[in-house]
Amino acid sequence: QGRPAADFGTVVEAPSPSQIACCTPLIAACPDAMREFVLPFKPEELLAQPGDGNKLWAQDLPPVDEWSMQEASKALDKLVGRVLSSGGRDIAADESFSLIFALLQSWPRLEDATRPRVVELLVDAARRLSGEASKLKKASAKQKDKDSAKDLRNAARVAVFFLKWAAERVLKQAPDAVLAGRGRGKGSRRGGANDADKEAALEEAKEAQRALERSRCSVLGELTSLISKDAMPSLWMGDQAWQQVGQYVSDAGFAALDSADALKHRETRQLALRCVAEPLLQEGHQHSNLLVSTVSKLMHGLRGGEGGALFAADVLLLTHMTPLPRLFLVDLPSHCNAGELSSQHAFQRSLAAFLVAVTERLPHVVLANISILLPLLDVDCYPIRSAIVESISGLLAAEGKKLPSGAHAAPAVVVDAEAAAEGVEAAETGGQAEEPAEAAAPAAAAQGDAPAYFSIANSTKKDLLDTLLTRSLDKSVWVRYRVLHSLVGLATNPRVAALPRDQWSRVLEIATRRMQDSASTTRKASMQLVRALIEHHPYGPALQGSGDERTKAQQLLQEVAVRFQKLQAEEAADAERAIAESEGRAAPGGEEEEEEGTEEQPSKRRRFKGKTVTDQTVANDVERILAEDGSGDAEDKQLERERQREALRRMRDCYTQ
């Protein structure tokens, strides 16, 4: 109206009616300009007014602690209406931001019915922001507005901040105590006065537990969706605060480690793992700070509780295509010094469980970094050495195992049992057992969608086995026991020949020496290993499954009996021939029988070809033993027969003891 301003001493001109009419729609659509929101390190930082007046902060907090149930419900109803009308953007307005901040700040003192409503409000706002991002992406280039994308990104940052805070609240929230079952007193009988009340309280506590789990899953799920669902990845592209957003989402997943009850719920655990992994899987962003913080928090999780080991292994499995697994394995030995491990027994057990779990899930990653882990065998901590021994055994037994999707490894072919049985003799020579896999590798590699299988080079396998056998002389009885137990698993592995055939005699020698160990557990393990070696040794069963050792022994005894009868028949024929020569007449059928005998030899060979593989193997064994005992001089038939009879007698005695 042309009056001087109070503080500036200038004259302010009144706007014209046309200017007011032009600006009225804009004022109605946006009653107050959206302030820029910067993610804080702690929520308490937002209580102080920032130096820049354009920053969003928690100002004029409403006294929610003094509100009644009706007043809180009324305020939430108004907030829900504003969120619905603005597509979720209203949570970044001053009034709405202060109200939600006050509700989360006084979370422990809120009514039980108010907490789920706050969670549902934040989840619904996050879903609407994702929908708005999809609409913005589908719009044409002319309709897109940089300010609209900036405001939407700013509101998404506010949603991430509130959802992360709410996730920490619901994960730390303890479930209602479930009443114990009936006791043994006088009032414990069925049908008592308090039974109905106890059953009702029990059902109410179970329903509260289910509601709490639903709240946890919805909060963690929407946090993951805010960075990975639909058009949200493109919305965050180019945002300088991306690593802070990813850090917030990751911190919400790590908050589950502080709640043993939350990790027991399968869906909550899976969503927490996704919160940790999804920020690292987003392409086109810088992950340097996020990788460093994730490694540090995974290591802190190993020091925390029992579920930290499997949680860390599953995180590495989900992020096996990122640098995180190698960075974590490289950082691991720096925390395994004697001074740090001696005072943290829980960390020792957790670290050992992690090494075994990550070897089972990612054998190719562990094998690629085995040079970093092998020095841990020199650490004066037997759980770590035992875990390394078990990891080496797991690598040897994992050959031919299918790797996770996207893993880069040389394709291999798993040989079935029949093919393995046919190639036993080839495997004894060494170096020829992998020919089928090597021959099939180019064909498998030619297929782009062919899955990758874990494989180990022969030289690497030999070095790992030597390291494993060397640990049979470890100073700790538990490490020696673990070595023998691992060798039992390798010898009895039906899927792959994890223990090379040329090493069986060496392993047997180690097992017999460990029978004199000072510890009873090691002696028992050594006897189990000897039994496994005898039961599964590669020379026991006949080829192609034609019979077991007992059947082979019976056939060999029958062959020995036939040879004895043949020698007796030859002696009788020689005696008749000698008598006939002394009387001056030819023996009946003398030369003719010899000629026929010489002619029957090819027919006998043809008859061998018609027999089973087991019979031929037994006959060849007898012939080989008789040839080894021969002197090479067969001029005296009587001496030759005596020698063969003695060799056959030894074979019979050997198999009848």
LINJO-V196783 format. One record per backbone hydrogen bond with DSSP energy under -0.5 kcal/mol. CO is the residue of the C=O (numbers start at 1). NH is the residue of the N-H. If there is no record, write none. Layout:
BEGIN
CO;NH
CO;NH
END
This chain:
BEGIN
3;12
5;9
10;5
10;12
11;13
12;2
16;20
17;21
18;22
19;23
20;24
23;27
24;28
25;29
26;30
36;56
42;45
43;46
44;47
45;48
46;58
51;53
52;55
54;36
57;59
62;64
63;66
64;67
68;72
69;73
70;74
71;75
72;76
73;77
74;78
75;79
76;80
77;81
78;82
79;83
80;84
81;85
82;86
83;87
83;88
84;87
86;89
88;91
89;92
90;93
93;97
94;98
95;99
96;100
97;101
98;102
99;103
100;104
101;105
102;106
104;107
106;109
107;110
111;114
111;115
112;116
113;117
114;118
115;119
116;120
117;121
118;122
119;123
120;124
121;125
122;126
123;127
124;128
125;129
126;130
127;131
128;132
129;133
130;134
131;135
132;136
133;137
134;138
135;139
140;144
145;149
146;150
147;151
148;152
149;153
150;154
151;155
152;156
153;157
154;158
155;159
156;160
157;161
158;162
159;163
160;164
161;165
162;166
163;167
164;168
165;169
166;170
167;171
168;172
169;173
185;188
186;189
189;192
192;195
194;198
195;199
196;200
197;201
198;202
199;203
200;204
201;205
202;206
203;207
204;208
205;209
206;210
207;211
208;212
209;213
210;214
211;215
212;216
213;217
214;218
215;219
216;220
217;221
218;222
219;223
220;224
221;225
222;226
224;227
224;228
225;229
229;232
231;235
232;236
233;237
236;239
239;242
241;245
242;246
243;247
244;248
245;249
246;250
247;251
248;252
249;253
250;254
251;255
253;256
254;257
255;258
256;259
258;260
259;263
260;264
261;265
262;265
264;266
265;269
266;270
267;271
268;272
269;273
270;274
271;275
272;276
273;277
274;278
275;279
277;280
277;281
278;281
278;282
279;282
282;285
287;291
288;292
289;293
290;294
291;295
292;296
293;297
294;298
295;299
296;300
297;301
298;302
299;303
300;304
301;304
301;305
305;308
306;309
307;311
308;312
309;313
310;314
311;315
312;316
313;317
314;318
315;319
317;320
319;322
319;325
322;325
323;327
324;328
325;329
326;330
327;331
328;332
329;333
331;334
332;335
333;336
337;341
338;342
339;343
341;344
344;348
345;349
346;350
347;351
348;352
349;353
350;354
351;355
352;356
353;357
354;358
355;359
356;360
357;361
358;362
362;366
363;367
364;368
365;369
367;370
369;372
369;373
370;374
373;376
374;377
375;378
376;379
379;381
381;384
381;385
382;386
383;387
384;388
385;389
386;390
387;391
388;392
389;393
390;394
391;395
392;396
393;397
394;398
396;399
398;401
401;454
404;407
407;409
413;415
416;420
417;421
418;422
419;423
421;424
423;427
424;428
425;429
426;430
432;435
434;438
435;439
436;440
437;441
438;442
440;444
441;445
442;446
443;447
444;447
446;448
447;450
452;403
454;400
457;461
458;462
459;463
460;464
461;465
462;466
463;467
464;468
465;469
466;470
467;471
469;472
470;473
471;474
476;480
477;481
478;482
479;483
480;484
481;485
482;486
483;487
484;488
485;489
486;490
487;491
488;492
490;493
490;499
492;494
496;498
498;500
500;503
501;504
503;507
504;508
505;509
506;510
507;511
508;512
509;513
510;514
511;515
513;516
514;517
519;523
520;524
521;525
522;526
523;527
524;528
525;529
526;530
527;531
528;532
529;533
530;534
531;535
532;536
537;540
542;545
543;546
547;542
548;552
549;553
550;554
551;555
552;556
553;557
554;558
555;559
556;560
557;561
558;562
559;563
560;564
561;565
562;566
563;567
564;568
565;569
566;570
567;571
568;572
569;573
570;574
571;575
572;576
573;577
574;578
575;579
576;580
577;581
578;582
579;583
580;584
580;585
581;584
587;590
589;593
590;594
591;595
592;596
593;597
594;598
595;599
596;600
597;601
599;603
600;604
601;605
602;606
603;607
604;608
605;609
606;610
607;611
608;611
612;616
613;617
614;618
615;619
616;620
617;621
618;622
619;623
620;624
621;625
622;626
623;627
624;628
625;629
626;630
632;634
635;637
636;640
637;641
638;642
639;643
640;644
641;645
642;646
643;647
644;648
645;649
646;650
647;651
648;652
649;653
650;654
651;655
652;656
653;657
END
